[in-house]
Amino acid sequence: MTFDSDTSLTLEHHPHATLLVGAHHGDIISQNCEVMRLFNADLTAQPLGTVLQSPPADMAVFLEAVLHFGRYSTSMLAFDTLGGRHLRLQTFGTRVSDTQVLLSFLDLDALERRNRIAQQEAHQRAGLMQWQNIHGFFREMEAQNHLILEAAGEGIYGINADGKATFVNRAAQEMLGWNADDLIGRDLHQIIHHHHLNGDHFHAHDCPIYDSFRRDKTVRVDDDAFWRKDGKPILVEYVSTPIYDHGLLAGAVVIFRNVTERKENEKKLRNALEEVEKLRFELEQENDYLQTEIRNVRSHAGIIGQSASIRNLNMQIYLVADKQTNVLISGASGTGKSMTVSAIHEASDRSKRPLVRINCSDIPTQNLEAEMFGYRRGSMRGAVRDTIGKLALANNGTLYLDEVSDLPKAFQAKLITVIQDGAFRRIGDGHETPVSLRIIATTARDLAAEVRAERFRQDLYFELSVMPIHCDALKDRPEDIPFLAQHFLDRTSSRLCLPKLRLTKANIEALLKYGWPGNVRELENIIERSAILSQGGKLRFEFQPHRASNAEDGTEILSISDLKRLERDNLIRCLRRSQGKVAGTTGVARLLDVPPTTVYSRIKTLSVARTDWDF
């Protein structure tokens, strides 16, 4: 097969490796000198398959495309040199005749290398242009650029290829506390860049400044430290650029800025923003609490009465209000313990902070820790968001533990730790949160007797009862009944928009004859009910028929139904405390000192269901 002189001329002057091949058989007819360099072999008169690694069908399809379109290219054909080295090529095909095709090859790896070199040269030219005012720094600086460098507000110094200082401007000397004579000709890294802020040694091989001229690249660092002559660090950001002298890499020039004040301000700003976010979160949690926890409306009304008991109570409130001690308030149900708690809180210097109430008898044991301490999102099932808990809400305020005797004994130990350490840890949290609390606890039981029965921790009892206060029963201070009745009547009439009502002498006598087993709360309910049912402005009281007073000794007499109700309530409280466990050391049977079979029998007899004690 022959080819004309024009084709031969095209091959010789083609810039890329070029083959003339038969379009139908793929035989190599001729090649230019670039083919020898690319494939490292003379391929003339050899089949194309000698260097082709792709399936022959792929080459046949490519040649058909060249014949059809006249020109065609692809990078999908794979070729190797005769030595077995894989070539990554772009193949261009040009139709010469119906039987001949020119194949030209562009070495993509070589192209990428040329592009990288071109980019490096462009980057180097850009760096040289950026520092054109200090080019020839080491030989011509004193004559041409000395004044400019000395007047610069940023620190500028130069180092040679050995890392020794060749120039240090005035701003750099002021920032570092060194004179130029102290630094010129010395290893600058060992003087100002020898350690990290955490105290770790900073080896010169790891220094970005040295790396800039060893690797011939400009380096920018935004967070580093230089060390002053007095041993104190300054936070800096700097740019290190390689410098050339007549085409030879001579060292680097470093321009740095003292950013210590800016970094400290940024840190203060971050801390302030974190504190604002923390306060915002706590405020949201506090608002959530205040929206759901309605404070007792009677706390604003004051404590009503003129008896010796009330005068003594008011004096105790006055004495304890401005103290930071914990208070234990005891008394029967309905005697005004909650009102006393509110009065102490509102008279204290913590009154502007929340009074956070925990009903120790209403919260299941398994939820008590989460309710009190709070939890982190994802720390347990159902924890879909962070919650700070009642302790955090009561920080710098007052924590009100209602019916503290119902606290599970296991939790009592955790509460002791909080009181003694002044800190707690949220569930799922890795650190403790400090807390300043004043605890006011109430109980309708004899807490000292609970301690003797080993149902309440003695150390917690002593922590809570620093200032014990007792609220007397209403029957023990009958002289307060007329004042309380008139107060409740006036408030009910105003709240319900009822006609003006008054208490008659007969009304007062009827109230004084009653035993008030429900104390002040029962009096309030009877007055409100009588006001609603009053006709013609007359009040008629409906007392509980099953409660009466023995005329001889004044002791309260309970009916059989009363006793059953009390027994049922007591059994429910026991089940609640033991979490439904009947037998064992913490079971109901142990609390009641009866056999477990008796407990099961009473549960059935008194119709106690699980829903009565397990909320």
HELIX and SHEET records of a PDB file:
HELIX    1   1 SER A    5  HIS A   13  1                                   9    
HELIX    2   2 CYS A   33  PHE A   39  1                                   7    
HELIX    3   3 LEU A   48  THR A   50  5                                   3    
HELIX    4   4 PRO A   56  PHE A   69  1                                  14    
HELIX    5   5 LEU A  108  GLN A  130  1                                  23    
HELIX    6   6 GLN A  132  ILE A  134  5                                   3    
HELIX    7   7 PHE A  137  GLN A  144  1                                   8    
HELIX    8   8 HIS A  146  ALA A  151  1                                   6    
HELIX    9   9 ARG A  170  LEU A  176  1                                   7    
HELIX   10  10 ALA A  180  LEU A  183  1                                   4    
HELIX   11  11 LEU A  188  ILE A  192  1                                   5    
HELIX   12  12 ALA A  204  ASP A  206  5                                   3    
HELIX   13  13 PRO A  208  ARG A  214  1                                   7    
HELIX   14  14 THR A  260  THR A  292  1                                  33    
HELIX   15  15 VAL A  297  HIS A  300  5                                   4    
HELIX   16  16 ALA A  308  ALA A  321  1                                  14    
HELIX   17  17 LYS A  337  GLU A  346  1                                  10    
HELIX   18  18 THR A  365  PHE A  373  1                                   9    
HELIX   19  19 GLY A  389  LEU A  393  1                                   5    
HELIX   20  20 VAL A  404  ASP A  406  5                                   3    
HELIX   21  21 LYS A  409  ASP A  421  1                                  13    
HELIX   22  22 LEU A  447  ARG A  452  1                                   6    
HELIX   23  23 GLN A  458  LEU A  464  1                                   7    
HELIX   24  24 LEU A  474  ASP A  476  5                                   3    
HELIX   25  25 PRO A  478  ASP A  480  5                                   3    
HELIX   26  26 ILE A  481  LEU A  496  1                                  16    
HELIX   27  27 LYS A  505  LYS A  513  1                                   9    
HELIX   28  28 ASN A  519  LEU A  533  1                                  15    
HELIX   29  29 ILE A  560  ARG A  577  1                                  18    
HELIX   30  30 VAL A  588  LEU A  592  1                                   5    
HELIX   31  31 PRO A  596  THR A  605  1                                  10    
HELIX   32  32 ARG A  610  TRP A  613  1                                   4    
SHEET    1   A 5 ILE A  28  GLN A  31  0                                        
SHEET    2   A 5 ALA A  17  GLY A  22 -1                                        
SHEET    3   A 5 GLN A 100  ASP A 107 -1                                        
SHEET    4   A 5 LEU A  89  ARG A  95 -1                                        
SHEET    5   A 5 ARG A  71  THR A  74 -1                                        
SHEET    1   B 2 PHE A  79  ASP A  80  0                                        
SHEET    2   B 2 HIS A  86  LEU A  87 -1                                        
SHEET    1   C 5 ALA A 165  VAL A 168  0                                        
SHEET    2   C 5 GLY A 155  ASN A 160 -1                                        
SHEET    3   C 5 LEU A 248  ASN A 258 -1                                        
SHEET    4   C 5 PRO A 233  ASP A 245 -1                                        
SHEET    5   C 5 VAL A 219  TRP A 227 -1                                        
SHEET    1   D 5 LEU A 355  ASN A 359  0                                        
SHEET    2   D 5 THR A 398  ASP A 402  1                                        
SHEET    3   D 5 ARG A 438  THR A 443  1                                        
SHEET    4   D 5 VAL A 327  SER A 330  1                                        
SHEET    5   D 5 MET A 467  HIS A 470  1                                        
SHEET    1   E 2 ALA A 423  PHE A 424  0                                        
SHEET    2   E 2 THR A 433  PRO A 434 -1                                        
SHEET    1   F 2 ALA A 548  SER A 549  0                                        
SHEET    2   F 2 GLU A 556  ILE A 557 -1                                        
END                                                                             
